[in-house]
Amino acid sequence: MATKLAKALEVSLDYLVGNTDIELDKAAMSRIQEVTQFNEEEKNHIYVTLDAMIRDFKNKHAYAR
């Protein structure tokens, strides 16, 4: 029942029951599920790229202040 409700609201079950305050929309969840199907080397490439983008985003905002 709760799973159906989370799907209908397009949020994660953890978000729905209050285990997290991070709301992952359907598109984000779909991307995460895709990455979990990759082999370890492919995952590492994705994570290195993502980490660099997050770092750059944070630096950009830190220097803008």
DRENVEXFI-465752 format. One record per residue: y, x, z negated of N, C-alpha, C, CB in turn; residue in three letters; residue number from 1. Coordinates in nm, 4 decimals, decimal comma, always signed. Each point is the difference from the previous one (the first is absolute). Glycine has a CB too. Layout:
N
<n_y=Y	n_x=X	n_z=Z	ca_y=Y	ca_x=X	ca_z=Z	c_y=Y	c_x=X	c_z=Z	cb_y=Y	cb_x=X	cb_z=Z	residu=ALA	num=NUM> .
...
//
This chain:
65
<n_y=-0,1190	n_x=+0,0818	n_z=+0,0000	ca_y=+0,1190	ca_x=-0,0818	ca_z=+0,0000	c_y=+0,1257	c_x=+0,0864	c_z=+0,0000	cb_y=-0,1261	cb_x=-0,1796	cb_z=-0,1199	residu=MET	num=1> .
<n_y=+0,1327	n_x=+0,2786	n_z=+0,0315	ca_y=+0,1173	ca_x=+0,0867	ca_z=-0,0084	c_y=+0,0160	c_x=+0,0821	c_z=+0,1277	cb_y=-0,0265	cb_x=+0,0108	cb_z=-0,2497	residu=ALA	num=2> .
<n_y=-0,0840	n_x=+0,0319	n_z=+0,3063	ca_y=+0,0053	ca_x=+0,0768	ca_z=+0,1248	c_y=+0,0585	c_x=-0,0839	c_z=+0,1123	cb_y=-0,1985	cb_x=+0,1338	cb_z=-0,0734	residu=THR	num=3> .
<n_y=+0,1592	n_x=-0,2580	n_z=+0,0815	ca_y=+0,0536	ca_x=-0,0892	ca_z=+0,1027	c_y=+0,1500	c_x=-0,0206	c_z=-0,0194	cb_y=-0,2231	cb_x=-0,1149	cb_z=+0,0166	residu=LYS	num=4> .
<n_y=+0,2658	n_x=+0,1019	n_z=-0,1409	ca_y=+0,1414	ca_x=-0,0184	ca_z=-0,0295	c_y=+0,0801	c_x=+0,1244	c_z=+0,0392	cb_y=-0,0603	cb_x=-0,1560	cb_z=-0,1882	residu=LEU	num=5> .
<n_y=+0,0074	n_x=+0,2729	n_z=+0,1549	ca_y=+0,0677	ca_x=+0,1246	ca_z=+0,0361	c_y=+0,0109	c_x=+0,0128	c_z=+0,1515	cb_y=-0,0855	cb_x=+0,1085	cb_z=-0,2101	residu=ALA	num=6> .
<n_y=-0,0194	n_x=-0,1425	n_z=+0,2809	ca_y=+0,0036	ca_x=+0,0051	ca_z=+0,1462	c_y=+0,1019	c_x=-0,0989	c_z=+0,0553	cb_y=-0,2410	cb_x=+0,0697	cb_z=+0,0030	residu=LYS	num=7> .
<n_y=+0,2456	n_x=-0,1891	n_z=-0,0588	ca_y=+0,0947	ca_x=-0,1017	ca_z=+0,0470	c_y=+0,1439	c_x=+0,0451	c_z=-0,0227	cb_y=-0,1690	cb_x=-0,1791	cb_z=-0,0485	residu=ALA	num=8> .
<n_y=+0,1941	n_x=+0,2482	n_z=-0,0623	ca_y=+0,1343	ca_x=+0,0490	ca_z=-0,0315	c_y=+0,0287	c_x=+0,1355	c_z=+0,0643	cb_y=-0,0112	cb_x=-0,1253	cb_z=-0,2148	residu=LEU	num=9> .
<n_y=-0,0919	n_x=+0,1824	n_z=+0,2770	ca_y=+0,0090	ca_x=+0,1307	ca_z=+0,0643	c_y=+0,0450	c_x=+0,1092	c_z=-0,0964	cb_y=+0,0502	cb_x=-0,1161	cb_z=+0,2136	residu=GLU	num=10> .
<n_y=-0,1117	n_x=+0,1173	n_z=-0,3324	ca_y=+0,0229	ca_x=+0,1044	ca_z=-0,0989	c_y=-0,1361	c_x=+0,0498	c_z=-0,0472	cb_y=+0,2227	cb_x=-0,1021	cb_z=-0,0729	residu=VAL	num=11> .
<n_y=-0,2227	n_x=+0,2156	n_z=+0,0046	ca_y=-0,1256	ca_x=+0,0508	ca_z=-0,0533	c_y=-0,0408	c_x=-0,0803	c_z=-0,1229	cb_y=+0,0529	cb_x=+0,2298	cb_z=+0,0881	residu=SER	num=12> .
<n_y=-0,1806	n_x=-0,2281	n_z=-0,1171	ca_y=-0,0503	ca_x=-0,0694	ca_z=-0,1185	c_y=+0,0577	c_x=+0,0630	c_z=-0,1269	cb_y=-0,2121	cb_x=-0,0595	cb_z=+0,1235	residu=LEU	num=13> .
<n_y=+0,2255	n_x=+0,1916	n_z=-0,1252	ca_y=+0,0606	ca_x=+0,0672	ca_z=-0,1156	c_y=+0,1426	c_x=-0,0476	c_z=-0,0238	cb_y=-0,1440	cb_x=+0,1991	cb_z=+0,0437	residu=ASP	num=14> .
<n_y=+0,2194	n_x=-0,2161	n_z=+0,0627	ca_y=+0,1372	ca_x=-0,0492	ca_z=-0,0138	c_y=-0,0003	c_x=-0,1430	c_z=-0,0527	cb_y=+0,0747	cb_x=+0,1503	cb_z=+0,1876	residu=TYR	num=15> .
<n_y=-0,1638	n_x=-0,2304	n_z=-0,1351	ca_y=-0,0067	ca_x=-0,1407	ca_z=-0,0385	c_y=-0,0292	c_x=-0,0167	c_z=-0,1492	cb_y=-0,0774	cb_x=-0,0549	cb_z=+0,2312	residu=LEU	num=16> .
<n_y=-0,0143	n_x=+0,1367	n_z=-0,2850	ca_y=-0,0384	ca_x=-0,0162	ca_z=-0,1404	c_y=+0,0818	c_x=+0,0873	c_z=-0,0952	cb_y=-0,2282	cb_x=-0,0555	cb_z=+0,0788	residu=VAL	num=17> .
<n_y=+0,3259	n_x=+0,1297	n_z=-0,0241	ca_y=+0,0901	ca_x=+0,0761	ca_z=-0,0857	c_y=-0,0468	c_x=+0,1389	c_z=-0,0367	cb_y=+0,0703	cb_x=-0,2135	cb_z=-0,0858	residu=GLY	num=18> .
<n_y=-0,1722	n_x=+0,2663	n_z=+0,1536	ca_y=-0,0455	ca_x=+0,1361	ca_z=-0,0287	c_y=+0,0899	c_x=+0,1056	c_z=+0,0614	cb_y=-0,2306	cb_x=-0,0866	cb_z=-0,0118	residu=ASN	num=19> .
<n_y=+0,3176	n_x=+0,0461	n_z=+0,1025	ca_y=+0,0957	ca_x=+0,0908	ca_z=+0,0615	c_y=+0,1255	c_x=-0,0787	c_z=+0,0356	cb_y=-0,1861	cb_x=+0,1478	cb_z=+0,0903	residu=THR	num=20> .
<n_y=+0,2972	n_x=-0,0759	n_z=-0,0842	ca_y=+0,1222	ca_x=-0,0658	ca_z=+0,0446	c_y=+0,0365	c_x=+0,0440	c_z=+0,1417	cb_y=+0,0791	cb_x=-0,0138	cb_z=-0,2384	residu=ASP	num=21> .
<n_y=-0,1723	n_x=+0,0837	n_z=+0,3018	ca_y=+0,0190	ca_x=+0,0425	ca_z=+0,1382	c_y=-0,0607	c_x=-0,1050	c_z=+0,0918	cb_y=-0,0031	cb_x=+0,2451	cb_z=-0,0663	residu=ILE	num=22> .
<n_y=+0,0885	n_x=-0,3057	n_z=+0,1458	ca_y=-0,0462	ca_x=-0,1037	ca_z=+0,0919	c_y=-0,0298	c_x=+0,0624	c_z=+0,1350	cb_y=+0,1348	cb_x=-0,1755	cb_z=-0,1210	residu=GLU	num=23> .
<n_y=-0,2608	n_x=+0,1736	n_z=+0,1612	ca_y=-0,0382	ca_x=+0,0500	ca_z=+0,1307	c_y=-0,0180	c_x=-0,1184	c_z=+0,0926	cb_y=-0,1111	cb_x=+0,2040	cb_z=-0,1000	residu=LEU	num=24> .
<n_y=+0,1893	n_x=-0,2062	n_z=+0,2058	ca_y=-0,0125	ca_x=-0,1100	ca_z=+0,0940	c_y=-0,1235	c_x=+0,0187	c_z=+0,0884	cb_y=+0,2499	cb_x=-0,0301	cb_z=-0,0024	residu=ASP	num=25> .
<n_y=-0,2767	n_x=-0,0681	n_z=+0,0829	ca_y=-0,1198	ca_x=+0,0000	ca_z=+0,0830	c_y=-0,0033	c_x=+0,1203	c_z=+0,0950	cb_y=-0,0048	cb_x=-0,2501	cb_z=-0,0152	residu=LYS	num=26> .
<n_y=+0,1178	n_x=+0,2840	n_z=+0,0732	ca_y=+0,0061	ca_x=+0,1123	ca_z=+0,0932	c_y=-0,0300	c_x=+0,1325	c_z=-0,0704	cb_y=+0,1678	cb_x=-0,1265	cb_z=+0,1371	residu=ALA	num=27> .
<n_y=-0,1131	n_x=+0,1457	n_z=-0,2568	ca_y=-0,0252	ca_x=+0,1231	ca_z=-0,0755	c_y=-0,1467	c_x=+0,0092	c_z=-0,0394	cb_y=+0,2360	cb_x=-0,0030	cb_z=-0,0860	residu=ALA	num=28> .
<n_y=-0,2916	n_x=-0,1067	n_z=+0,0400	ca_y=-0,1423	ca_x=-0,0013	ca_z=-0,0379	c_y=-0,0885	c_x=+0,0309	c_z=+0,1198	cb_y=+0,0496	cb_x=-0,1673	cb_z=-0,1796	residu=MET	num=29> .
<n_y=-0,0153	n_x=+0,1137	n_z=+0,2943	ca_y=-0,0774	ca_x=+0,0242	ca_z=+0,1215	c_y=+0,0025	c_x=+0,1481	c_z=+0,0356	cb_y=+0,0521	cb_x=-0,2324	cb_z=+0,0813	residu=SER	num=30> .
<n_y=+0,0637	n_x=+0,2949	n_z=-0,0918	ca_y=+0,0114	ca_x=+0,1429	ca_z=+0,0300	c_y=-0,0817	c_x=+0,0834	c_z=-0,0975	cb_y=+0,2281	cb_x=-0,0394	cb_z=+0,0938	residu=ARG	num=31> .
<n_y=-0,2212	n_x=+0,0049	n_z=-0,2205	ca_y=-0,0762	ca_x=+0,0736	ca_z=-0,1010	c_y=-0,1494	c_x=-0,0133	c_z=+0,0271	cb_y=+0,1831	cb_x=-0,0377	cb_z=-0,1693	residu=ILE	num=32> .
<n_y=-0,2280	n_x=-0,0808	n_z=+0,2037	ca_y=-0,1411	ca_x=-0,0214	ca_z=+0,0310	c_y=-0,0422	c_x=+0,0807	c_z=+0,1216	cb_y=+0,0145	cb_x=-0,2289	cb_z=-0,0981	residu=GLN	num=33> .
<n_y=+0,0706	n_x=+0,2403	n_z=+0,1973	ca_y=-0,0318	ca_x=+0,0806	ca_z=+0,1186	c_y=-0,0199	c_x=+0,1464	c_z=-0,0383	cb_y=+0,1317	cb_x=-0,1589	cb_z=+0,1440	residu=GLU	num=34> .
<n_y=-0,0412	n_x=+0,2121	n_z=-0,2252	ca_y=-0,0075	ca_x=+0,1409	ca_z=-0,0385	c_y=-0,1272	c_x=+0,0283	c_z=-0,0794	cb_y=+0,2506	cb_x=+0,0114	cb_z=-0,0027	residu=VAL	num=35> .
<n_y=-0,2967	n_x=-0,1044	n_z=-0,0769	ca_y=-0,1223	ca_x=+0,0234	ca_z=-0,0785	c_y=-0,1222	c_x=+0,0168	c_z=+0,0887	cb_y=+0,0990	cb_x=-0,1316	cb_z=-0,1858	residu=THR	num=36> .
<n_y=-0,0908	n_x=+0,0909	n_z=+0,3117	ca_y=-0,1127	ca_x=+0,0143	ca_z=+0,0927	c_y=-0,0023	c_x=+0,1376	c_z=+0,0672	cb_y=+0,0082	cb_x=-0,2468	cb_z=+0,0392	residu=GLN	num=37> .
<n_y=+0,0987	n_x=+0,3239	n_z=-0,0523	ca_y=+0,0077	ca_x=+0,1315	ca_z=+0,0632	c_y=-0,0883	c_x=+0,0999	c_z=-0,0735	cb_y=+0,2337	cb_x=-0,0500	cb_z=+0,0770	residu=PHE	num=38> .
<n_y=-0,2704	n_x=+0,1583	n_z=-0,0080	ca_y=-0,0727	ca_x=+0,1067	ca_z=-0,0691	c_y=+0,0998	c_x=+0,0787	c_z=-0,0853	cb_y=-0,1736	cb_x=+0,0156	cb_z=+0,1875	residu=ASN	num=39> .
<n_y=+0,1238	n_x=+0,0722	n_z=-0,2727	ca_y=+0,0862	ca_x=+0,0699	ca_z=-0,0969	c_y=+0,1086	c_x=+0,0827	c_z=+0,0676	cb_y=-0,1927	cb_x=+0,0076	cb_z=-0,1566	residu=GLU	num=40> .
<n_y=+0,1604	n_x=+0,0587	n_z=+0,2655	ca_y=+0,0999	ca_x=+0,0816	ca_z=+0,0695	c_y=+0,1122	c_x=-0,0876	c_z=+0,0562	cb_y=-0,1784	cb_x=+0,1685	cb_z=+0,0572	residu=GLU	num=41> .
<n_y=+0,1417	n_x=-0,2800	n_z=+0,0025	ca_y=+0,1008	ca_x=-0,0915	ca_z=+0,0543	c_y=+0,0866	c_x=-0,0583	c_z=-0,1115	cb_y=-0,1540	cb_x=-0,0551	cb_z=+0,1906	residu=GLU	num=42> .
<n_y=+0,0916	n_x=+0,0198	n_z=-0,3027	ca_y=+0,0770	ca_x=-0,0509	ca_z=-0,1144	c_y=+0,0999	c_x=+0,1041	c_z=-0,0472	cb_y=-0,1936	cb_x=-0,1438	cb_z=-0,0687	residu=LYS	num=43> .
<n_y=+0,1495	n_x=+0,2689	n_z=+0,0599	ca_y=+0,0897	ca_x=+0,1063	ca_z=-0,0469	c_y=+0,1196	c_x=+0,0163	c_z=+0,0917	cb_y=-0,1946	cb_x=+0,1159	cb_z=-0,1023	residu=ASN	num=44> .
<n_y=+0,1748	n_x=-0,1284	n_z=+0,2333	ca_y=+0,1123	ca_x=+0,0078	ca_z=+0,0941	c_y=+0,0996	c_x=-0,1128	c_z=-0,0269	cb_y=-0,1504	cb_x=+0,1061	cb_z=+0,1731	residu=HIS	num=45> .
<n_y=+0,0994	n_x=-0,2258	n_z=-0,1931	ca_y=+0,0863	ca_x=-0,1154	ca_z=-0,0294	c_y=+0,0759	c_x=+0,0233	c_z=-0,1305	cb_y=-0,1596	cb_x=-0,1539	cb_z=+0,1215	residu=ILE	num=46> .
<n_y=+0,0898	n_x=+0,2005	n_z=-0,2256	ca_y=+0,0624	ca_x=+0,0186	ca_z=-0,1305	c_y=+0,1059	c_x=+0,1103	c_z=+0,0024	cb_y=-0,2119	cb_x=-0,0780	cb_z=-0,1064	residu=TYR	num=47> .
<n_y=+0,1854	n_x=+0,1872	n_z=+0,1777	ca_y=+0,0981	ca_x=+0,1078	ca_z=+0,0094	c_y=+0,1266	c_x=-0,0510	c_z=+0,0688	cb_y=-0,1853	cb_x=+0,1721	cb_z=+0,0081	residu=VAL	num=48> .
<n_y=+0,1676	n_x=-0,2461	n_z=+0,0995	ca_y=+0,1147	ca_x=-0,0560	ca_z=+0,0720	c_y=+0,0762	c_x=-0,0981	c_z=-0,0870	cb_y=-0,1218	cb_x=+0,0292	cb_z=+0,2157	residu=THR	num=49> .
<n_y=+0,0502	n_x=-0,1175	n_z=-0,2824	ca_y=+0,0628	ca_x=-0,0987	ca_z=-0,0869	c_y=+0,0735	c_x=+0,0667	c_z=-0,1157	cb_y=-0,1780	cb_x=-0,1640	cb_z=+0,0621	residu=LEU	num=50> .
<n_y=+0,1162	n_x=+0,2641	n_z=-0,1240	ca_y=+0,0648	ca_x=+0,0721	ca_z=-0,1096	c_y=+0,1299	c_x=+0,0649	c_z=+0,0462	cb_y=-0,2242	cb_x=+0,0414	cb_z=-0,1035	residu=ASP	num=51> .
<n_y=+0,2242	n_x=+0,0171	n_z=+0,2230	ca_y=+0,1206	ca_x=+0,0637	ca_z=+0,0532	c_y=+0,1097	c_x=-0,1035	c_z=+0,0242	cb_y=-0,1416	cb_x=+0,1786	cb_z=+0,1062	residu=ALA	num=52> .
<n_y=+0,1040	n_x=-0,2932	n_z=-0,0539	ca_y=+0,0984	ca_x=-0,1048	ca_z=+0,0259	c_y=+0,0582	c_x=-0,0543	c_z=-0,1301	cb_y=-0,1215	cb_x=-0,0592	cb_z=+0,2107	residu=MET	num=53> .
<n_y=+0,0378	n_x=+0,0418	n_z=-0,3114	ca_y=+0,0475	ca_x=-0,0473	ca_z=-0,1310	c_y=+0,0941	c_x=+0,1027	c_z=-0,0609	cb_y=-0,2133	cb_x=-0,1301	cb_z=-0,0351	residu=ILE	num=54> .
<n_y=+0,1754	n_x=+0,2573	n_z=+0,0404	ca_y=+0,0854	ca_x=+0,1072	ca_z=-0,0533	c_y=+0,1358	c_x=-0,0003	c_z=+0,0691	cb_y=-0,2038	cb_x=+0,1378	cb_z=-0,0517	residu=ARG	num=55> .
<n_y=+0,2031	n_x=-0,1464	n_z=+0,1849	ca_y=+0,1256	ca_x=+0,0010	ca_z=+0,0756	c_y=+0,0862	c_x=-0,1213	c_z=-0,0331	cb_y=-0,1148	cb_x=+0,1251	cb_z=+0,1833	residu=ASP	num=56> .
<n_y=+0,0531	n_x=-0,2403	n_z=-0,1983	ca_y=+0,0725	ca_x=-0,1219	ca_z=-0,0354	c_y=+0,0672	c_x=+0,0149	c_z=-0,1363	cb_y=-0,1623	cb_x=-0,1359	cb_z=+0,1360	residu=PHE	num=57> .
<n_y=+0,0871	n_x=+0,1875	n_z=-0,2334	ca_y=+0,0560	ca_x=+0,0189	ca_z=-0,1345	c_y=+0,1143	c_x=+0,1026	c_z=+0,0008	cb_y=-0,2248	cb_x=-0,0576	cb_z=-0,0985	residu=LYS	num=58> .
<n_y=+0,2051	n_x=+0,1668	n_z=+0,1719	ca_y=+0,1056	ca_x=+0,1024	ca_z=+0,0083	c_y=+0,1250	c_x=-0,0558	c_z=+0,0651	cb_y=-0,1742	cb_x=+0,1781	cb_z=+0,0133	residu=ASN	num=59> .
<n_y=+0,1575	n_x=-0,2555	n_z=+0,0917	ca_y=+0,1140	ca_x=-0,0580	ca_z=+0,0699	c_y=+0,0823	c_x=-0,0861	c_z=-0,0954	cb_y=-0,1293	cb_x=+0,0028	cb_z=+0,2160	residu=LYS	num=60> .
<n_y=+0,0612	n_x=-0,0825	n_z=-0,2968	ca_y=+0,0709	ca_x=-0,0869	ca_z=-0,0946	c_y=+0,0581	c_x=+0,0780	c_z=-0,1172	cb_y=-0,1516	cb_x=-0,1860	cb_z=+0,0651	residu=HIS	num=61> .
<n_y=+0,0855	n_x=+0,2915	n_z=-0,1061	ca_y=+0,0513	ca_x=+0,0803	ca_z=-0,1101	c_y=+0,1288	c_x=+0,0724	c_z=+0,0400	cb_y=-0,2345	cb_x=+0,0288	cb_z=-0,0856	residu=ALA	num=62> .
<n_y=+0,2388	n_x=+0,0233	n_z=+0,2078	ca_y=+0,1178	ca_x=+0,0723	ca_z=+0,0465	c_y=+0,1130	c_x=-0,0925	c_z=+0,0399	cb_y=-0,1490	cb_x=+0,1802	cb_z=+0,0760	residu=TYR	num=63> .
<n_y=+0,1192	n_x=-0,3056	n_z=-0,0515	ca_y=+0,1034	ca_x=-0,0969	ca_z=+0,0388	c_y=+0,0884	c_x=-0,0384	c_z=-0,1163	cb_y=-0,1518	cb_x=-0,0860	cb_z=+0,1745	residu=ALA	num=64> .
<n_y=+0,1071	n_x=+0,1120	n_z=-0,2948	ca_y=+0,0765	ca_x=-0,0388	ca_z=-0,1200	c_y=+0,1098	c_x=+0,0918	c_z=-0,0304	cb_y=-0,1968	cb_x=-0,1001	cb_z=-0,0871	residu=ARG	num=65> .
//
